[in-house]
Structures are given as structure tokens and as C-alpha cells.
Amino acid sequence: MILIAILVPWLSFFFRGKIFAGIICLILQITLIGWLPAAIWAVVSRMNARNDQKLRQMEKRIMASQRST
């Protein structure tokens, strides 16, 4: 997924269901200068989403362990 975010940043947003961000990223990527910021934005956004998901999983495990004790 990181490779897609680097090569085709707007598609990375579409795959994750962020259509509006994908359209803005596509407009940004159309310009040659804007491609690099679009790629960086897509990679950072993907990493943040992955970290949020891991954090939610850890919170669920903590809450489950507190209930069992």
C-alpha cells in the first residue's frame, strides 16, 4: 500500500474510502511540482491510519483485560 501511495497517491486515498481527499490529491498531482507533496501526503496519511488502527486494537485489549480482573 505504501508503494501505491508513492506512485499513485490519489488512488491510495480512494482505496481507503477518502474520496474527497483523493480528488484534491489528484488535482495536486496533476501539476509536476505538486506530485511530491501529494505523495508525501498520501504516505503520511496511510501511516497515521495504520497507527490509529493499532492504537484502537491496544485500547480494546486493555479494556478487555481490565474487565476480566
N, C-alpha and C positions, 0 to 999 in steps of 0.2 A: 504494500500500500504506500510506503514511503517513496518508492520508485515512481509510482503513478503521480504522487503529489509533486515530485520534482519535474517530471517530464510533461505532465498534463494537469496542472494544478486545478483547473476548474472542474475536471472530471472527478477529482478526489472529493470535492465538496458535493457533487451530485450523488456519488455513491453513498455518502453519509446522510443524505436527505436534506442538505442545506442548499436548496435551490437558489434562493436569493443571493447568498454568498458566492455560489458558483457562477451566477450571471455577472456579478461585479468582478469576480476574479477573471472571467473570460474577457470582459471588456478591458481589464488591466493588462491581461496577457497579450491582447491584440497588438499593443504597442511593443516594440522591441525592447525599449528601456523598462517597461512595466513587467516583462516576463520574470525577471529575477525577483522583484518584490512579491509577485504573485506566487512564485514557487516557494519562497521563504514563508509567506503567509500560510500556504497550504500545509507545509511540513510542520510548522509550529502549531497550527490548529489541530492537526492529526495527533501530535504528541500530547497536547493538552487534553484531547478527548480520551486518549488511552490512559493518561494519568487519572482523570476523573473517574473512569470506569474502575480502575484498580482501587482507588480510594473508596468508592461505594462498596466494592466487594469486601474490603477490610472492615468498613463500618458494620456491614451485615454480620461478619464473623465475630466482631467484638460484641455486638448486641446479642447474638446467639449464645456466646459463651457467658455473658452476664446473666441471661435468663436461666441457664442450666445450673448456675451455682447458687 
